[in-house]
Amino acid sequence: MDAFVYGEKRTLPAAFNEFTTREATAAISIDLHQGHLSADPDCPCPAPRAREVVDGVNAFHAEARRLGVPVIHVRSELRPGGVDDVKGTPSAWRMTFPLYVGEIPNADAHALTGSRWTEFVTEVAEGDHIVSGKKRLSAFYPTDLDFLLRNMGVKRVVLTGCMADCCVLNTAFDASNLGYRVTVLSDLVRGTDAALEAAALAMVSLHLGVVTTSADLVAEWKRQGSLSSRT
């Protein structure tokens, strides 16, 4: 199967089957909710480039479901009142990111439980899993994602969502450190800008796992035929 190594497309050696085997794999979508993707001026943490991937993520998830790969939607979610963040120990991004993008007027409303900002923009189908409670950059912290994956017998994860240089990258590091084989789909993530997106994908390819496209991965999954006893 083809993949990108530091941005250069190459054919993977056979040993990388342990990353791309369909069995014991889960597709994980990160933070594709209104709090990042809404075009409303009140959007509390805009990630407008990520709107580009919604249709592609939906299409990839549809293929994953057809092929028996479970789909997991992860979202940030904070308790009202600010105890998890604003009035507790604020997330570092609340201080650092505005140095680049300027003030984010409604940032205090980001990811509040029960608000419209936690509504998924991507399609959530019956049988999909939702992991809420993400309060920092990694989808594993402090959620039950690792618990869920281990109970499902998952050994491999495929990451999509936003942002490539932030939550996707942090999740990829944590997944690798926890022993999962990581694949990131380059066409279904978006970063702060093209340069940081490319840098994040390069880091994944050098240190964490496989960077490929959804089309190439789905083709590989289909080539594998019916699920077997392979792990």
N, C-alpha and C positions, 0 to 999 in steps of 0.2 A: 504494500500500500504506500502511496505517496504521502509525504509530510514535509513540513517546513522546518529546517534547521538554521537558526539565525536568519530567517527570511528567505533562505534558498530552498527550493523544492527538490527533494531527494526521495529515492525509494528506500523504505525502511528495511533493515535486515529481518530475517525470519524471527529472531528472538523477540521482536517487538509485538509478536502475537499476544503476549501476555498483557499488553496495553489495549489491543484492538479486538480481542475476542469478545463476542457479543454476550456470551453467558456470564452471569454474575456481574453485570454492568448496570449502572443507573445513570440516567440523564438528569442533570441538576441545573436548573435555571435560577439565576441569582438576581433578585431585586428588580424584576421587570414589572414594577407597579406604578401607580399614578404619582407617587411621591417623587419619582425620577422622570417619568415619561410624559406627564401632563403638559399640555401647551398653555395651561392657565398661568397668568402672571403670578398667581399665588403659589405655584408649585414650590414646595419647600426645599428641594434639593435637585434642581434641574440637571438632567443628563440627556440633552436633546439628541445627541448623535445616536443614542441607543434606540430611539424610535425606529431607526432604519432596520433593526434586526427582528422586530416583532413578528412579521409575516414569516420570515425564515425560521424562527424558533418554533412557531406554530406548526409549520410544515415538517420540521425535523421531529418534533414531538409526535406528530401523527404517524410518521414512519417508525419511530421507536416503539410506540404502542403496538403497531401491527406486527412488529418483530419480537414482541414479548419483553421489551426493555422498559422497566418502570420509570416513570417521570416524577421528579420531585421539584416542587416550586418553593424557593426560599425567599422570605421577605423580612426586612427589618421591621421591628415592632417594639415600641417603647411605651411604658406606662404613662398615663396622663399625670401632669403635675411636675414633670421634669426630673423625678428622682433618679431615673436611669441614666440621665445624661446632662441636660442643661443646668439643673440645679444641684446635680451631684458632681462628679468629675467629668467635665465636658469631653466628648470625643475630640481628639486632636484635630481632625479635619475641620471642625467648627472654627478653629483659630487659624489654621494654615491655609485652607483652600480659598477663603476670601482674600488672602493676600494676592492671589492670582486673578480670581474671577470678580472680585469686588463683593460688596455686601450682598447677602442673600436675605431679602426682607422677611420672608416667612419661615426661616430655618427652624425656629423653635417648634413648628408644627410637624416637622419631619417624622414620619413613621409612627405617629401617635395611634395607639390601639383604638379601633372603632372609627377612625377617621377615613375619609375617602382616599387619603393618600396611601393607604395600605391595600387598596383594591388592585388586583392583578390586571394588567393590560393584556397579557397573553391568555390563551384559552386554558382553563383548568377542566379536565375531563373526569368523568366518574372513574374511580380507580387510581387516579393520581394521588400523590401525597403532598401535603403542605407542611413546611417547617417554618414556624413563626418564632419570634423572640430574638432574632438576630439584633444585637445591640452595638456591635462594633464592626470591623471590616470583614472578618472571616465568617463564612456561613456556618462554621463549626462553633463559633463563640458568641454567646453561651447557650447554644441551642442543643436540641437532642438529635442533630443530624447524624453524628457518629453512632449513637445508640440505634437509630433507625436503620442505618446502612448495615451494621453488623447483624442485626436481627433479620434482615432481608438476605443475608449471605452475600452482600455485595463486596467485590474485590476491586472493581474498576469504576471510575466516575468520569463522566463527560460533562464539561462545564460550558455553559452559555450565560449571557447576560451582561450586566454592567457593574462597575466599570472595569475594563481590562487591566488597567494599571493600579487598581485599588482593590475592590472586593473580590474580583475574579482571581487576581494574583495572590491575594492573601489566602483565599480558599484553596487555591492550588498548592501553595506551600504547606498549609495545614494538612490537606489530604495526603500529600506525599509523605510528610513527617509521620502521619498516622498509619502509613503502610498501604495506602490505596494507590493503584496505578492511575495516573491522571492523563486525560486528553482534553485539550481546549480547542474548540472549533473557531478558527480565525474569522470566518464569515458571520459568526453569530455572537460575537462580543464586540463591544465598542469601548474605547478609552476616552480620557479627557480630550485628547486630540490624536491625530494620526501618528505623530511621533511617539507619544507615550504608549499608544496602543501597540505599535511595532516593537517598542522596547520591552513591554511586558510579555509579548508573545515570544520574543527572542530569549528572554530569561527562562520562560517555561520550557522552551525547546532545549536549552542547554543544561538545565538543572532539575527539572521536575517531571517531564513527560513528553507527550506527543502533541504537536500542533498540526492540525489538518483541517480540511473543510468538511462541512456536513455531507456534501455529495460523495466525497471519497470515503468517508466513514460508513455511510449508509450502504454504498456499493460493496464495501468490504463485509459488512454484516450480512448482506444478501448473499454474497459469494459463499459464506460459511454454511449456508443451508439451514436445516432444522437444528434446534438446540440439541446438544449431545451431553456427554458426561465430561466434556473438556472444562478445565478451570483455568 
